[in-house]
Amino acid sequence: MVSEQVRIINPTGLHARPASVFVKAANGFKSDVAVISGDKRINAKSIVKVMSTALKQGTDIVIEASGEDEAEAVRALVDLVKGGFGEV
């Protein structure tokens, strides 16, 4: 298992477009991928779950992956978040 903490920096948080980009990227990996925020642990491959968390700018999340491409999955998703999903 690999995990890394990252802060959401885009002003609108993880709204529809960035959530869609995030979930699409997560689904590109074979590993199980989760987003952890506070006491919530959600499946990062589910748009419904990601949208329902309403993650806002400034929120620290942990991206965790477990499986054959876990390191690549975490790195790619952390880079997406750090890059503000192209909105910053």
N, C-alpha and C positions, 0 to 999 in steps of 0.2 A: 504494500500500500504506500502511496505517495500523496502528500498533501502540502498545500501552501496557502498562507493567508494573504489576502489582497484587499485593497479598499476600492470601492466603486467611486469613480471620479467624474463620470459624465453627469451633467446637471439634472437630467431627468431620471436618473437611476436606471433600473433595469425594466424599462417600459417595453412596449410591444416590439419595436424594431430590434433593439439590442438583445432582448430576450430571445427573439427568433434566431438571430445570428449566433448567440451563445448555444442554444439548444441544437442548432444545425451542426455547429462545430463539435459539440459533445457527442452527437450521434455518429460522427465520423471516426470514432474510436471504438475498439472492441471492448475496452475496459468498462467496468461499472464506474459511473461518475456521479458524485454527489456534491451539493452545495450545502454548507453548514453556516447558519446565521443564528447566533445565540443558541437556543435550545432546539431550533428547527433544523432537520436534516431532510433535504429534498433530492429527488432524482433529477439530475441535471439534463437528462434526456427527455424530460416531459415539459412541453411548453405550458401546460395547465399548471403544473406544480411551480415552475419558475415564475410565471406571472402572478400566481396567488400569493407569493411571499412579499410582493411589493417592495423590493429592495431599493432603497433611496441612496442618493449621493452621500458619501461619507460613511456608508455602512461597511464594516469589515466583515468579510466572508472567508470561509476556508473552502478551497476546492480540493476534493479528495478523489483519487482514482485507485482502482484495484483491478489488476489484470495484466495481460501481456504487453500492452502499450501505455501503461499507467503514467510513466514519466513524461512521455510525449504529450499525453492528454492534459496533464496538469500544466505543463509549460505553455501549451497552445492557448488554453483557456485563461490562464493568468495573464498572458500577453494581451489577449483580447480585452480583458477588464482594465489592465493598466493603460491600454491604448484608447480607452474611453469609447470603444466600439466605433471609432472613426468620427465621433461626434464632438470631440474636444479639440 
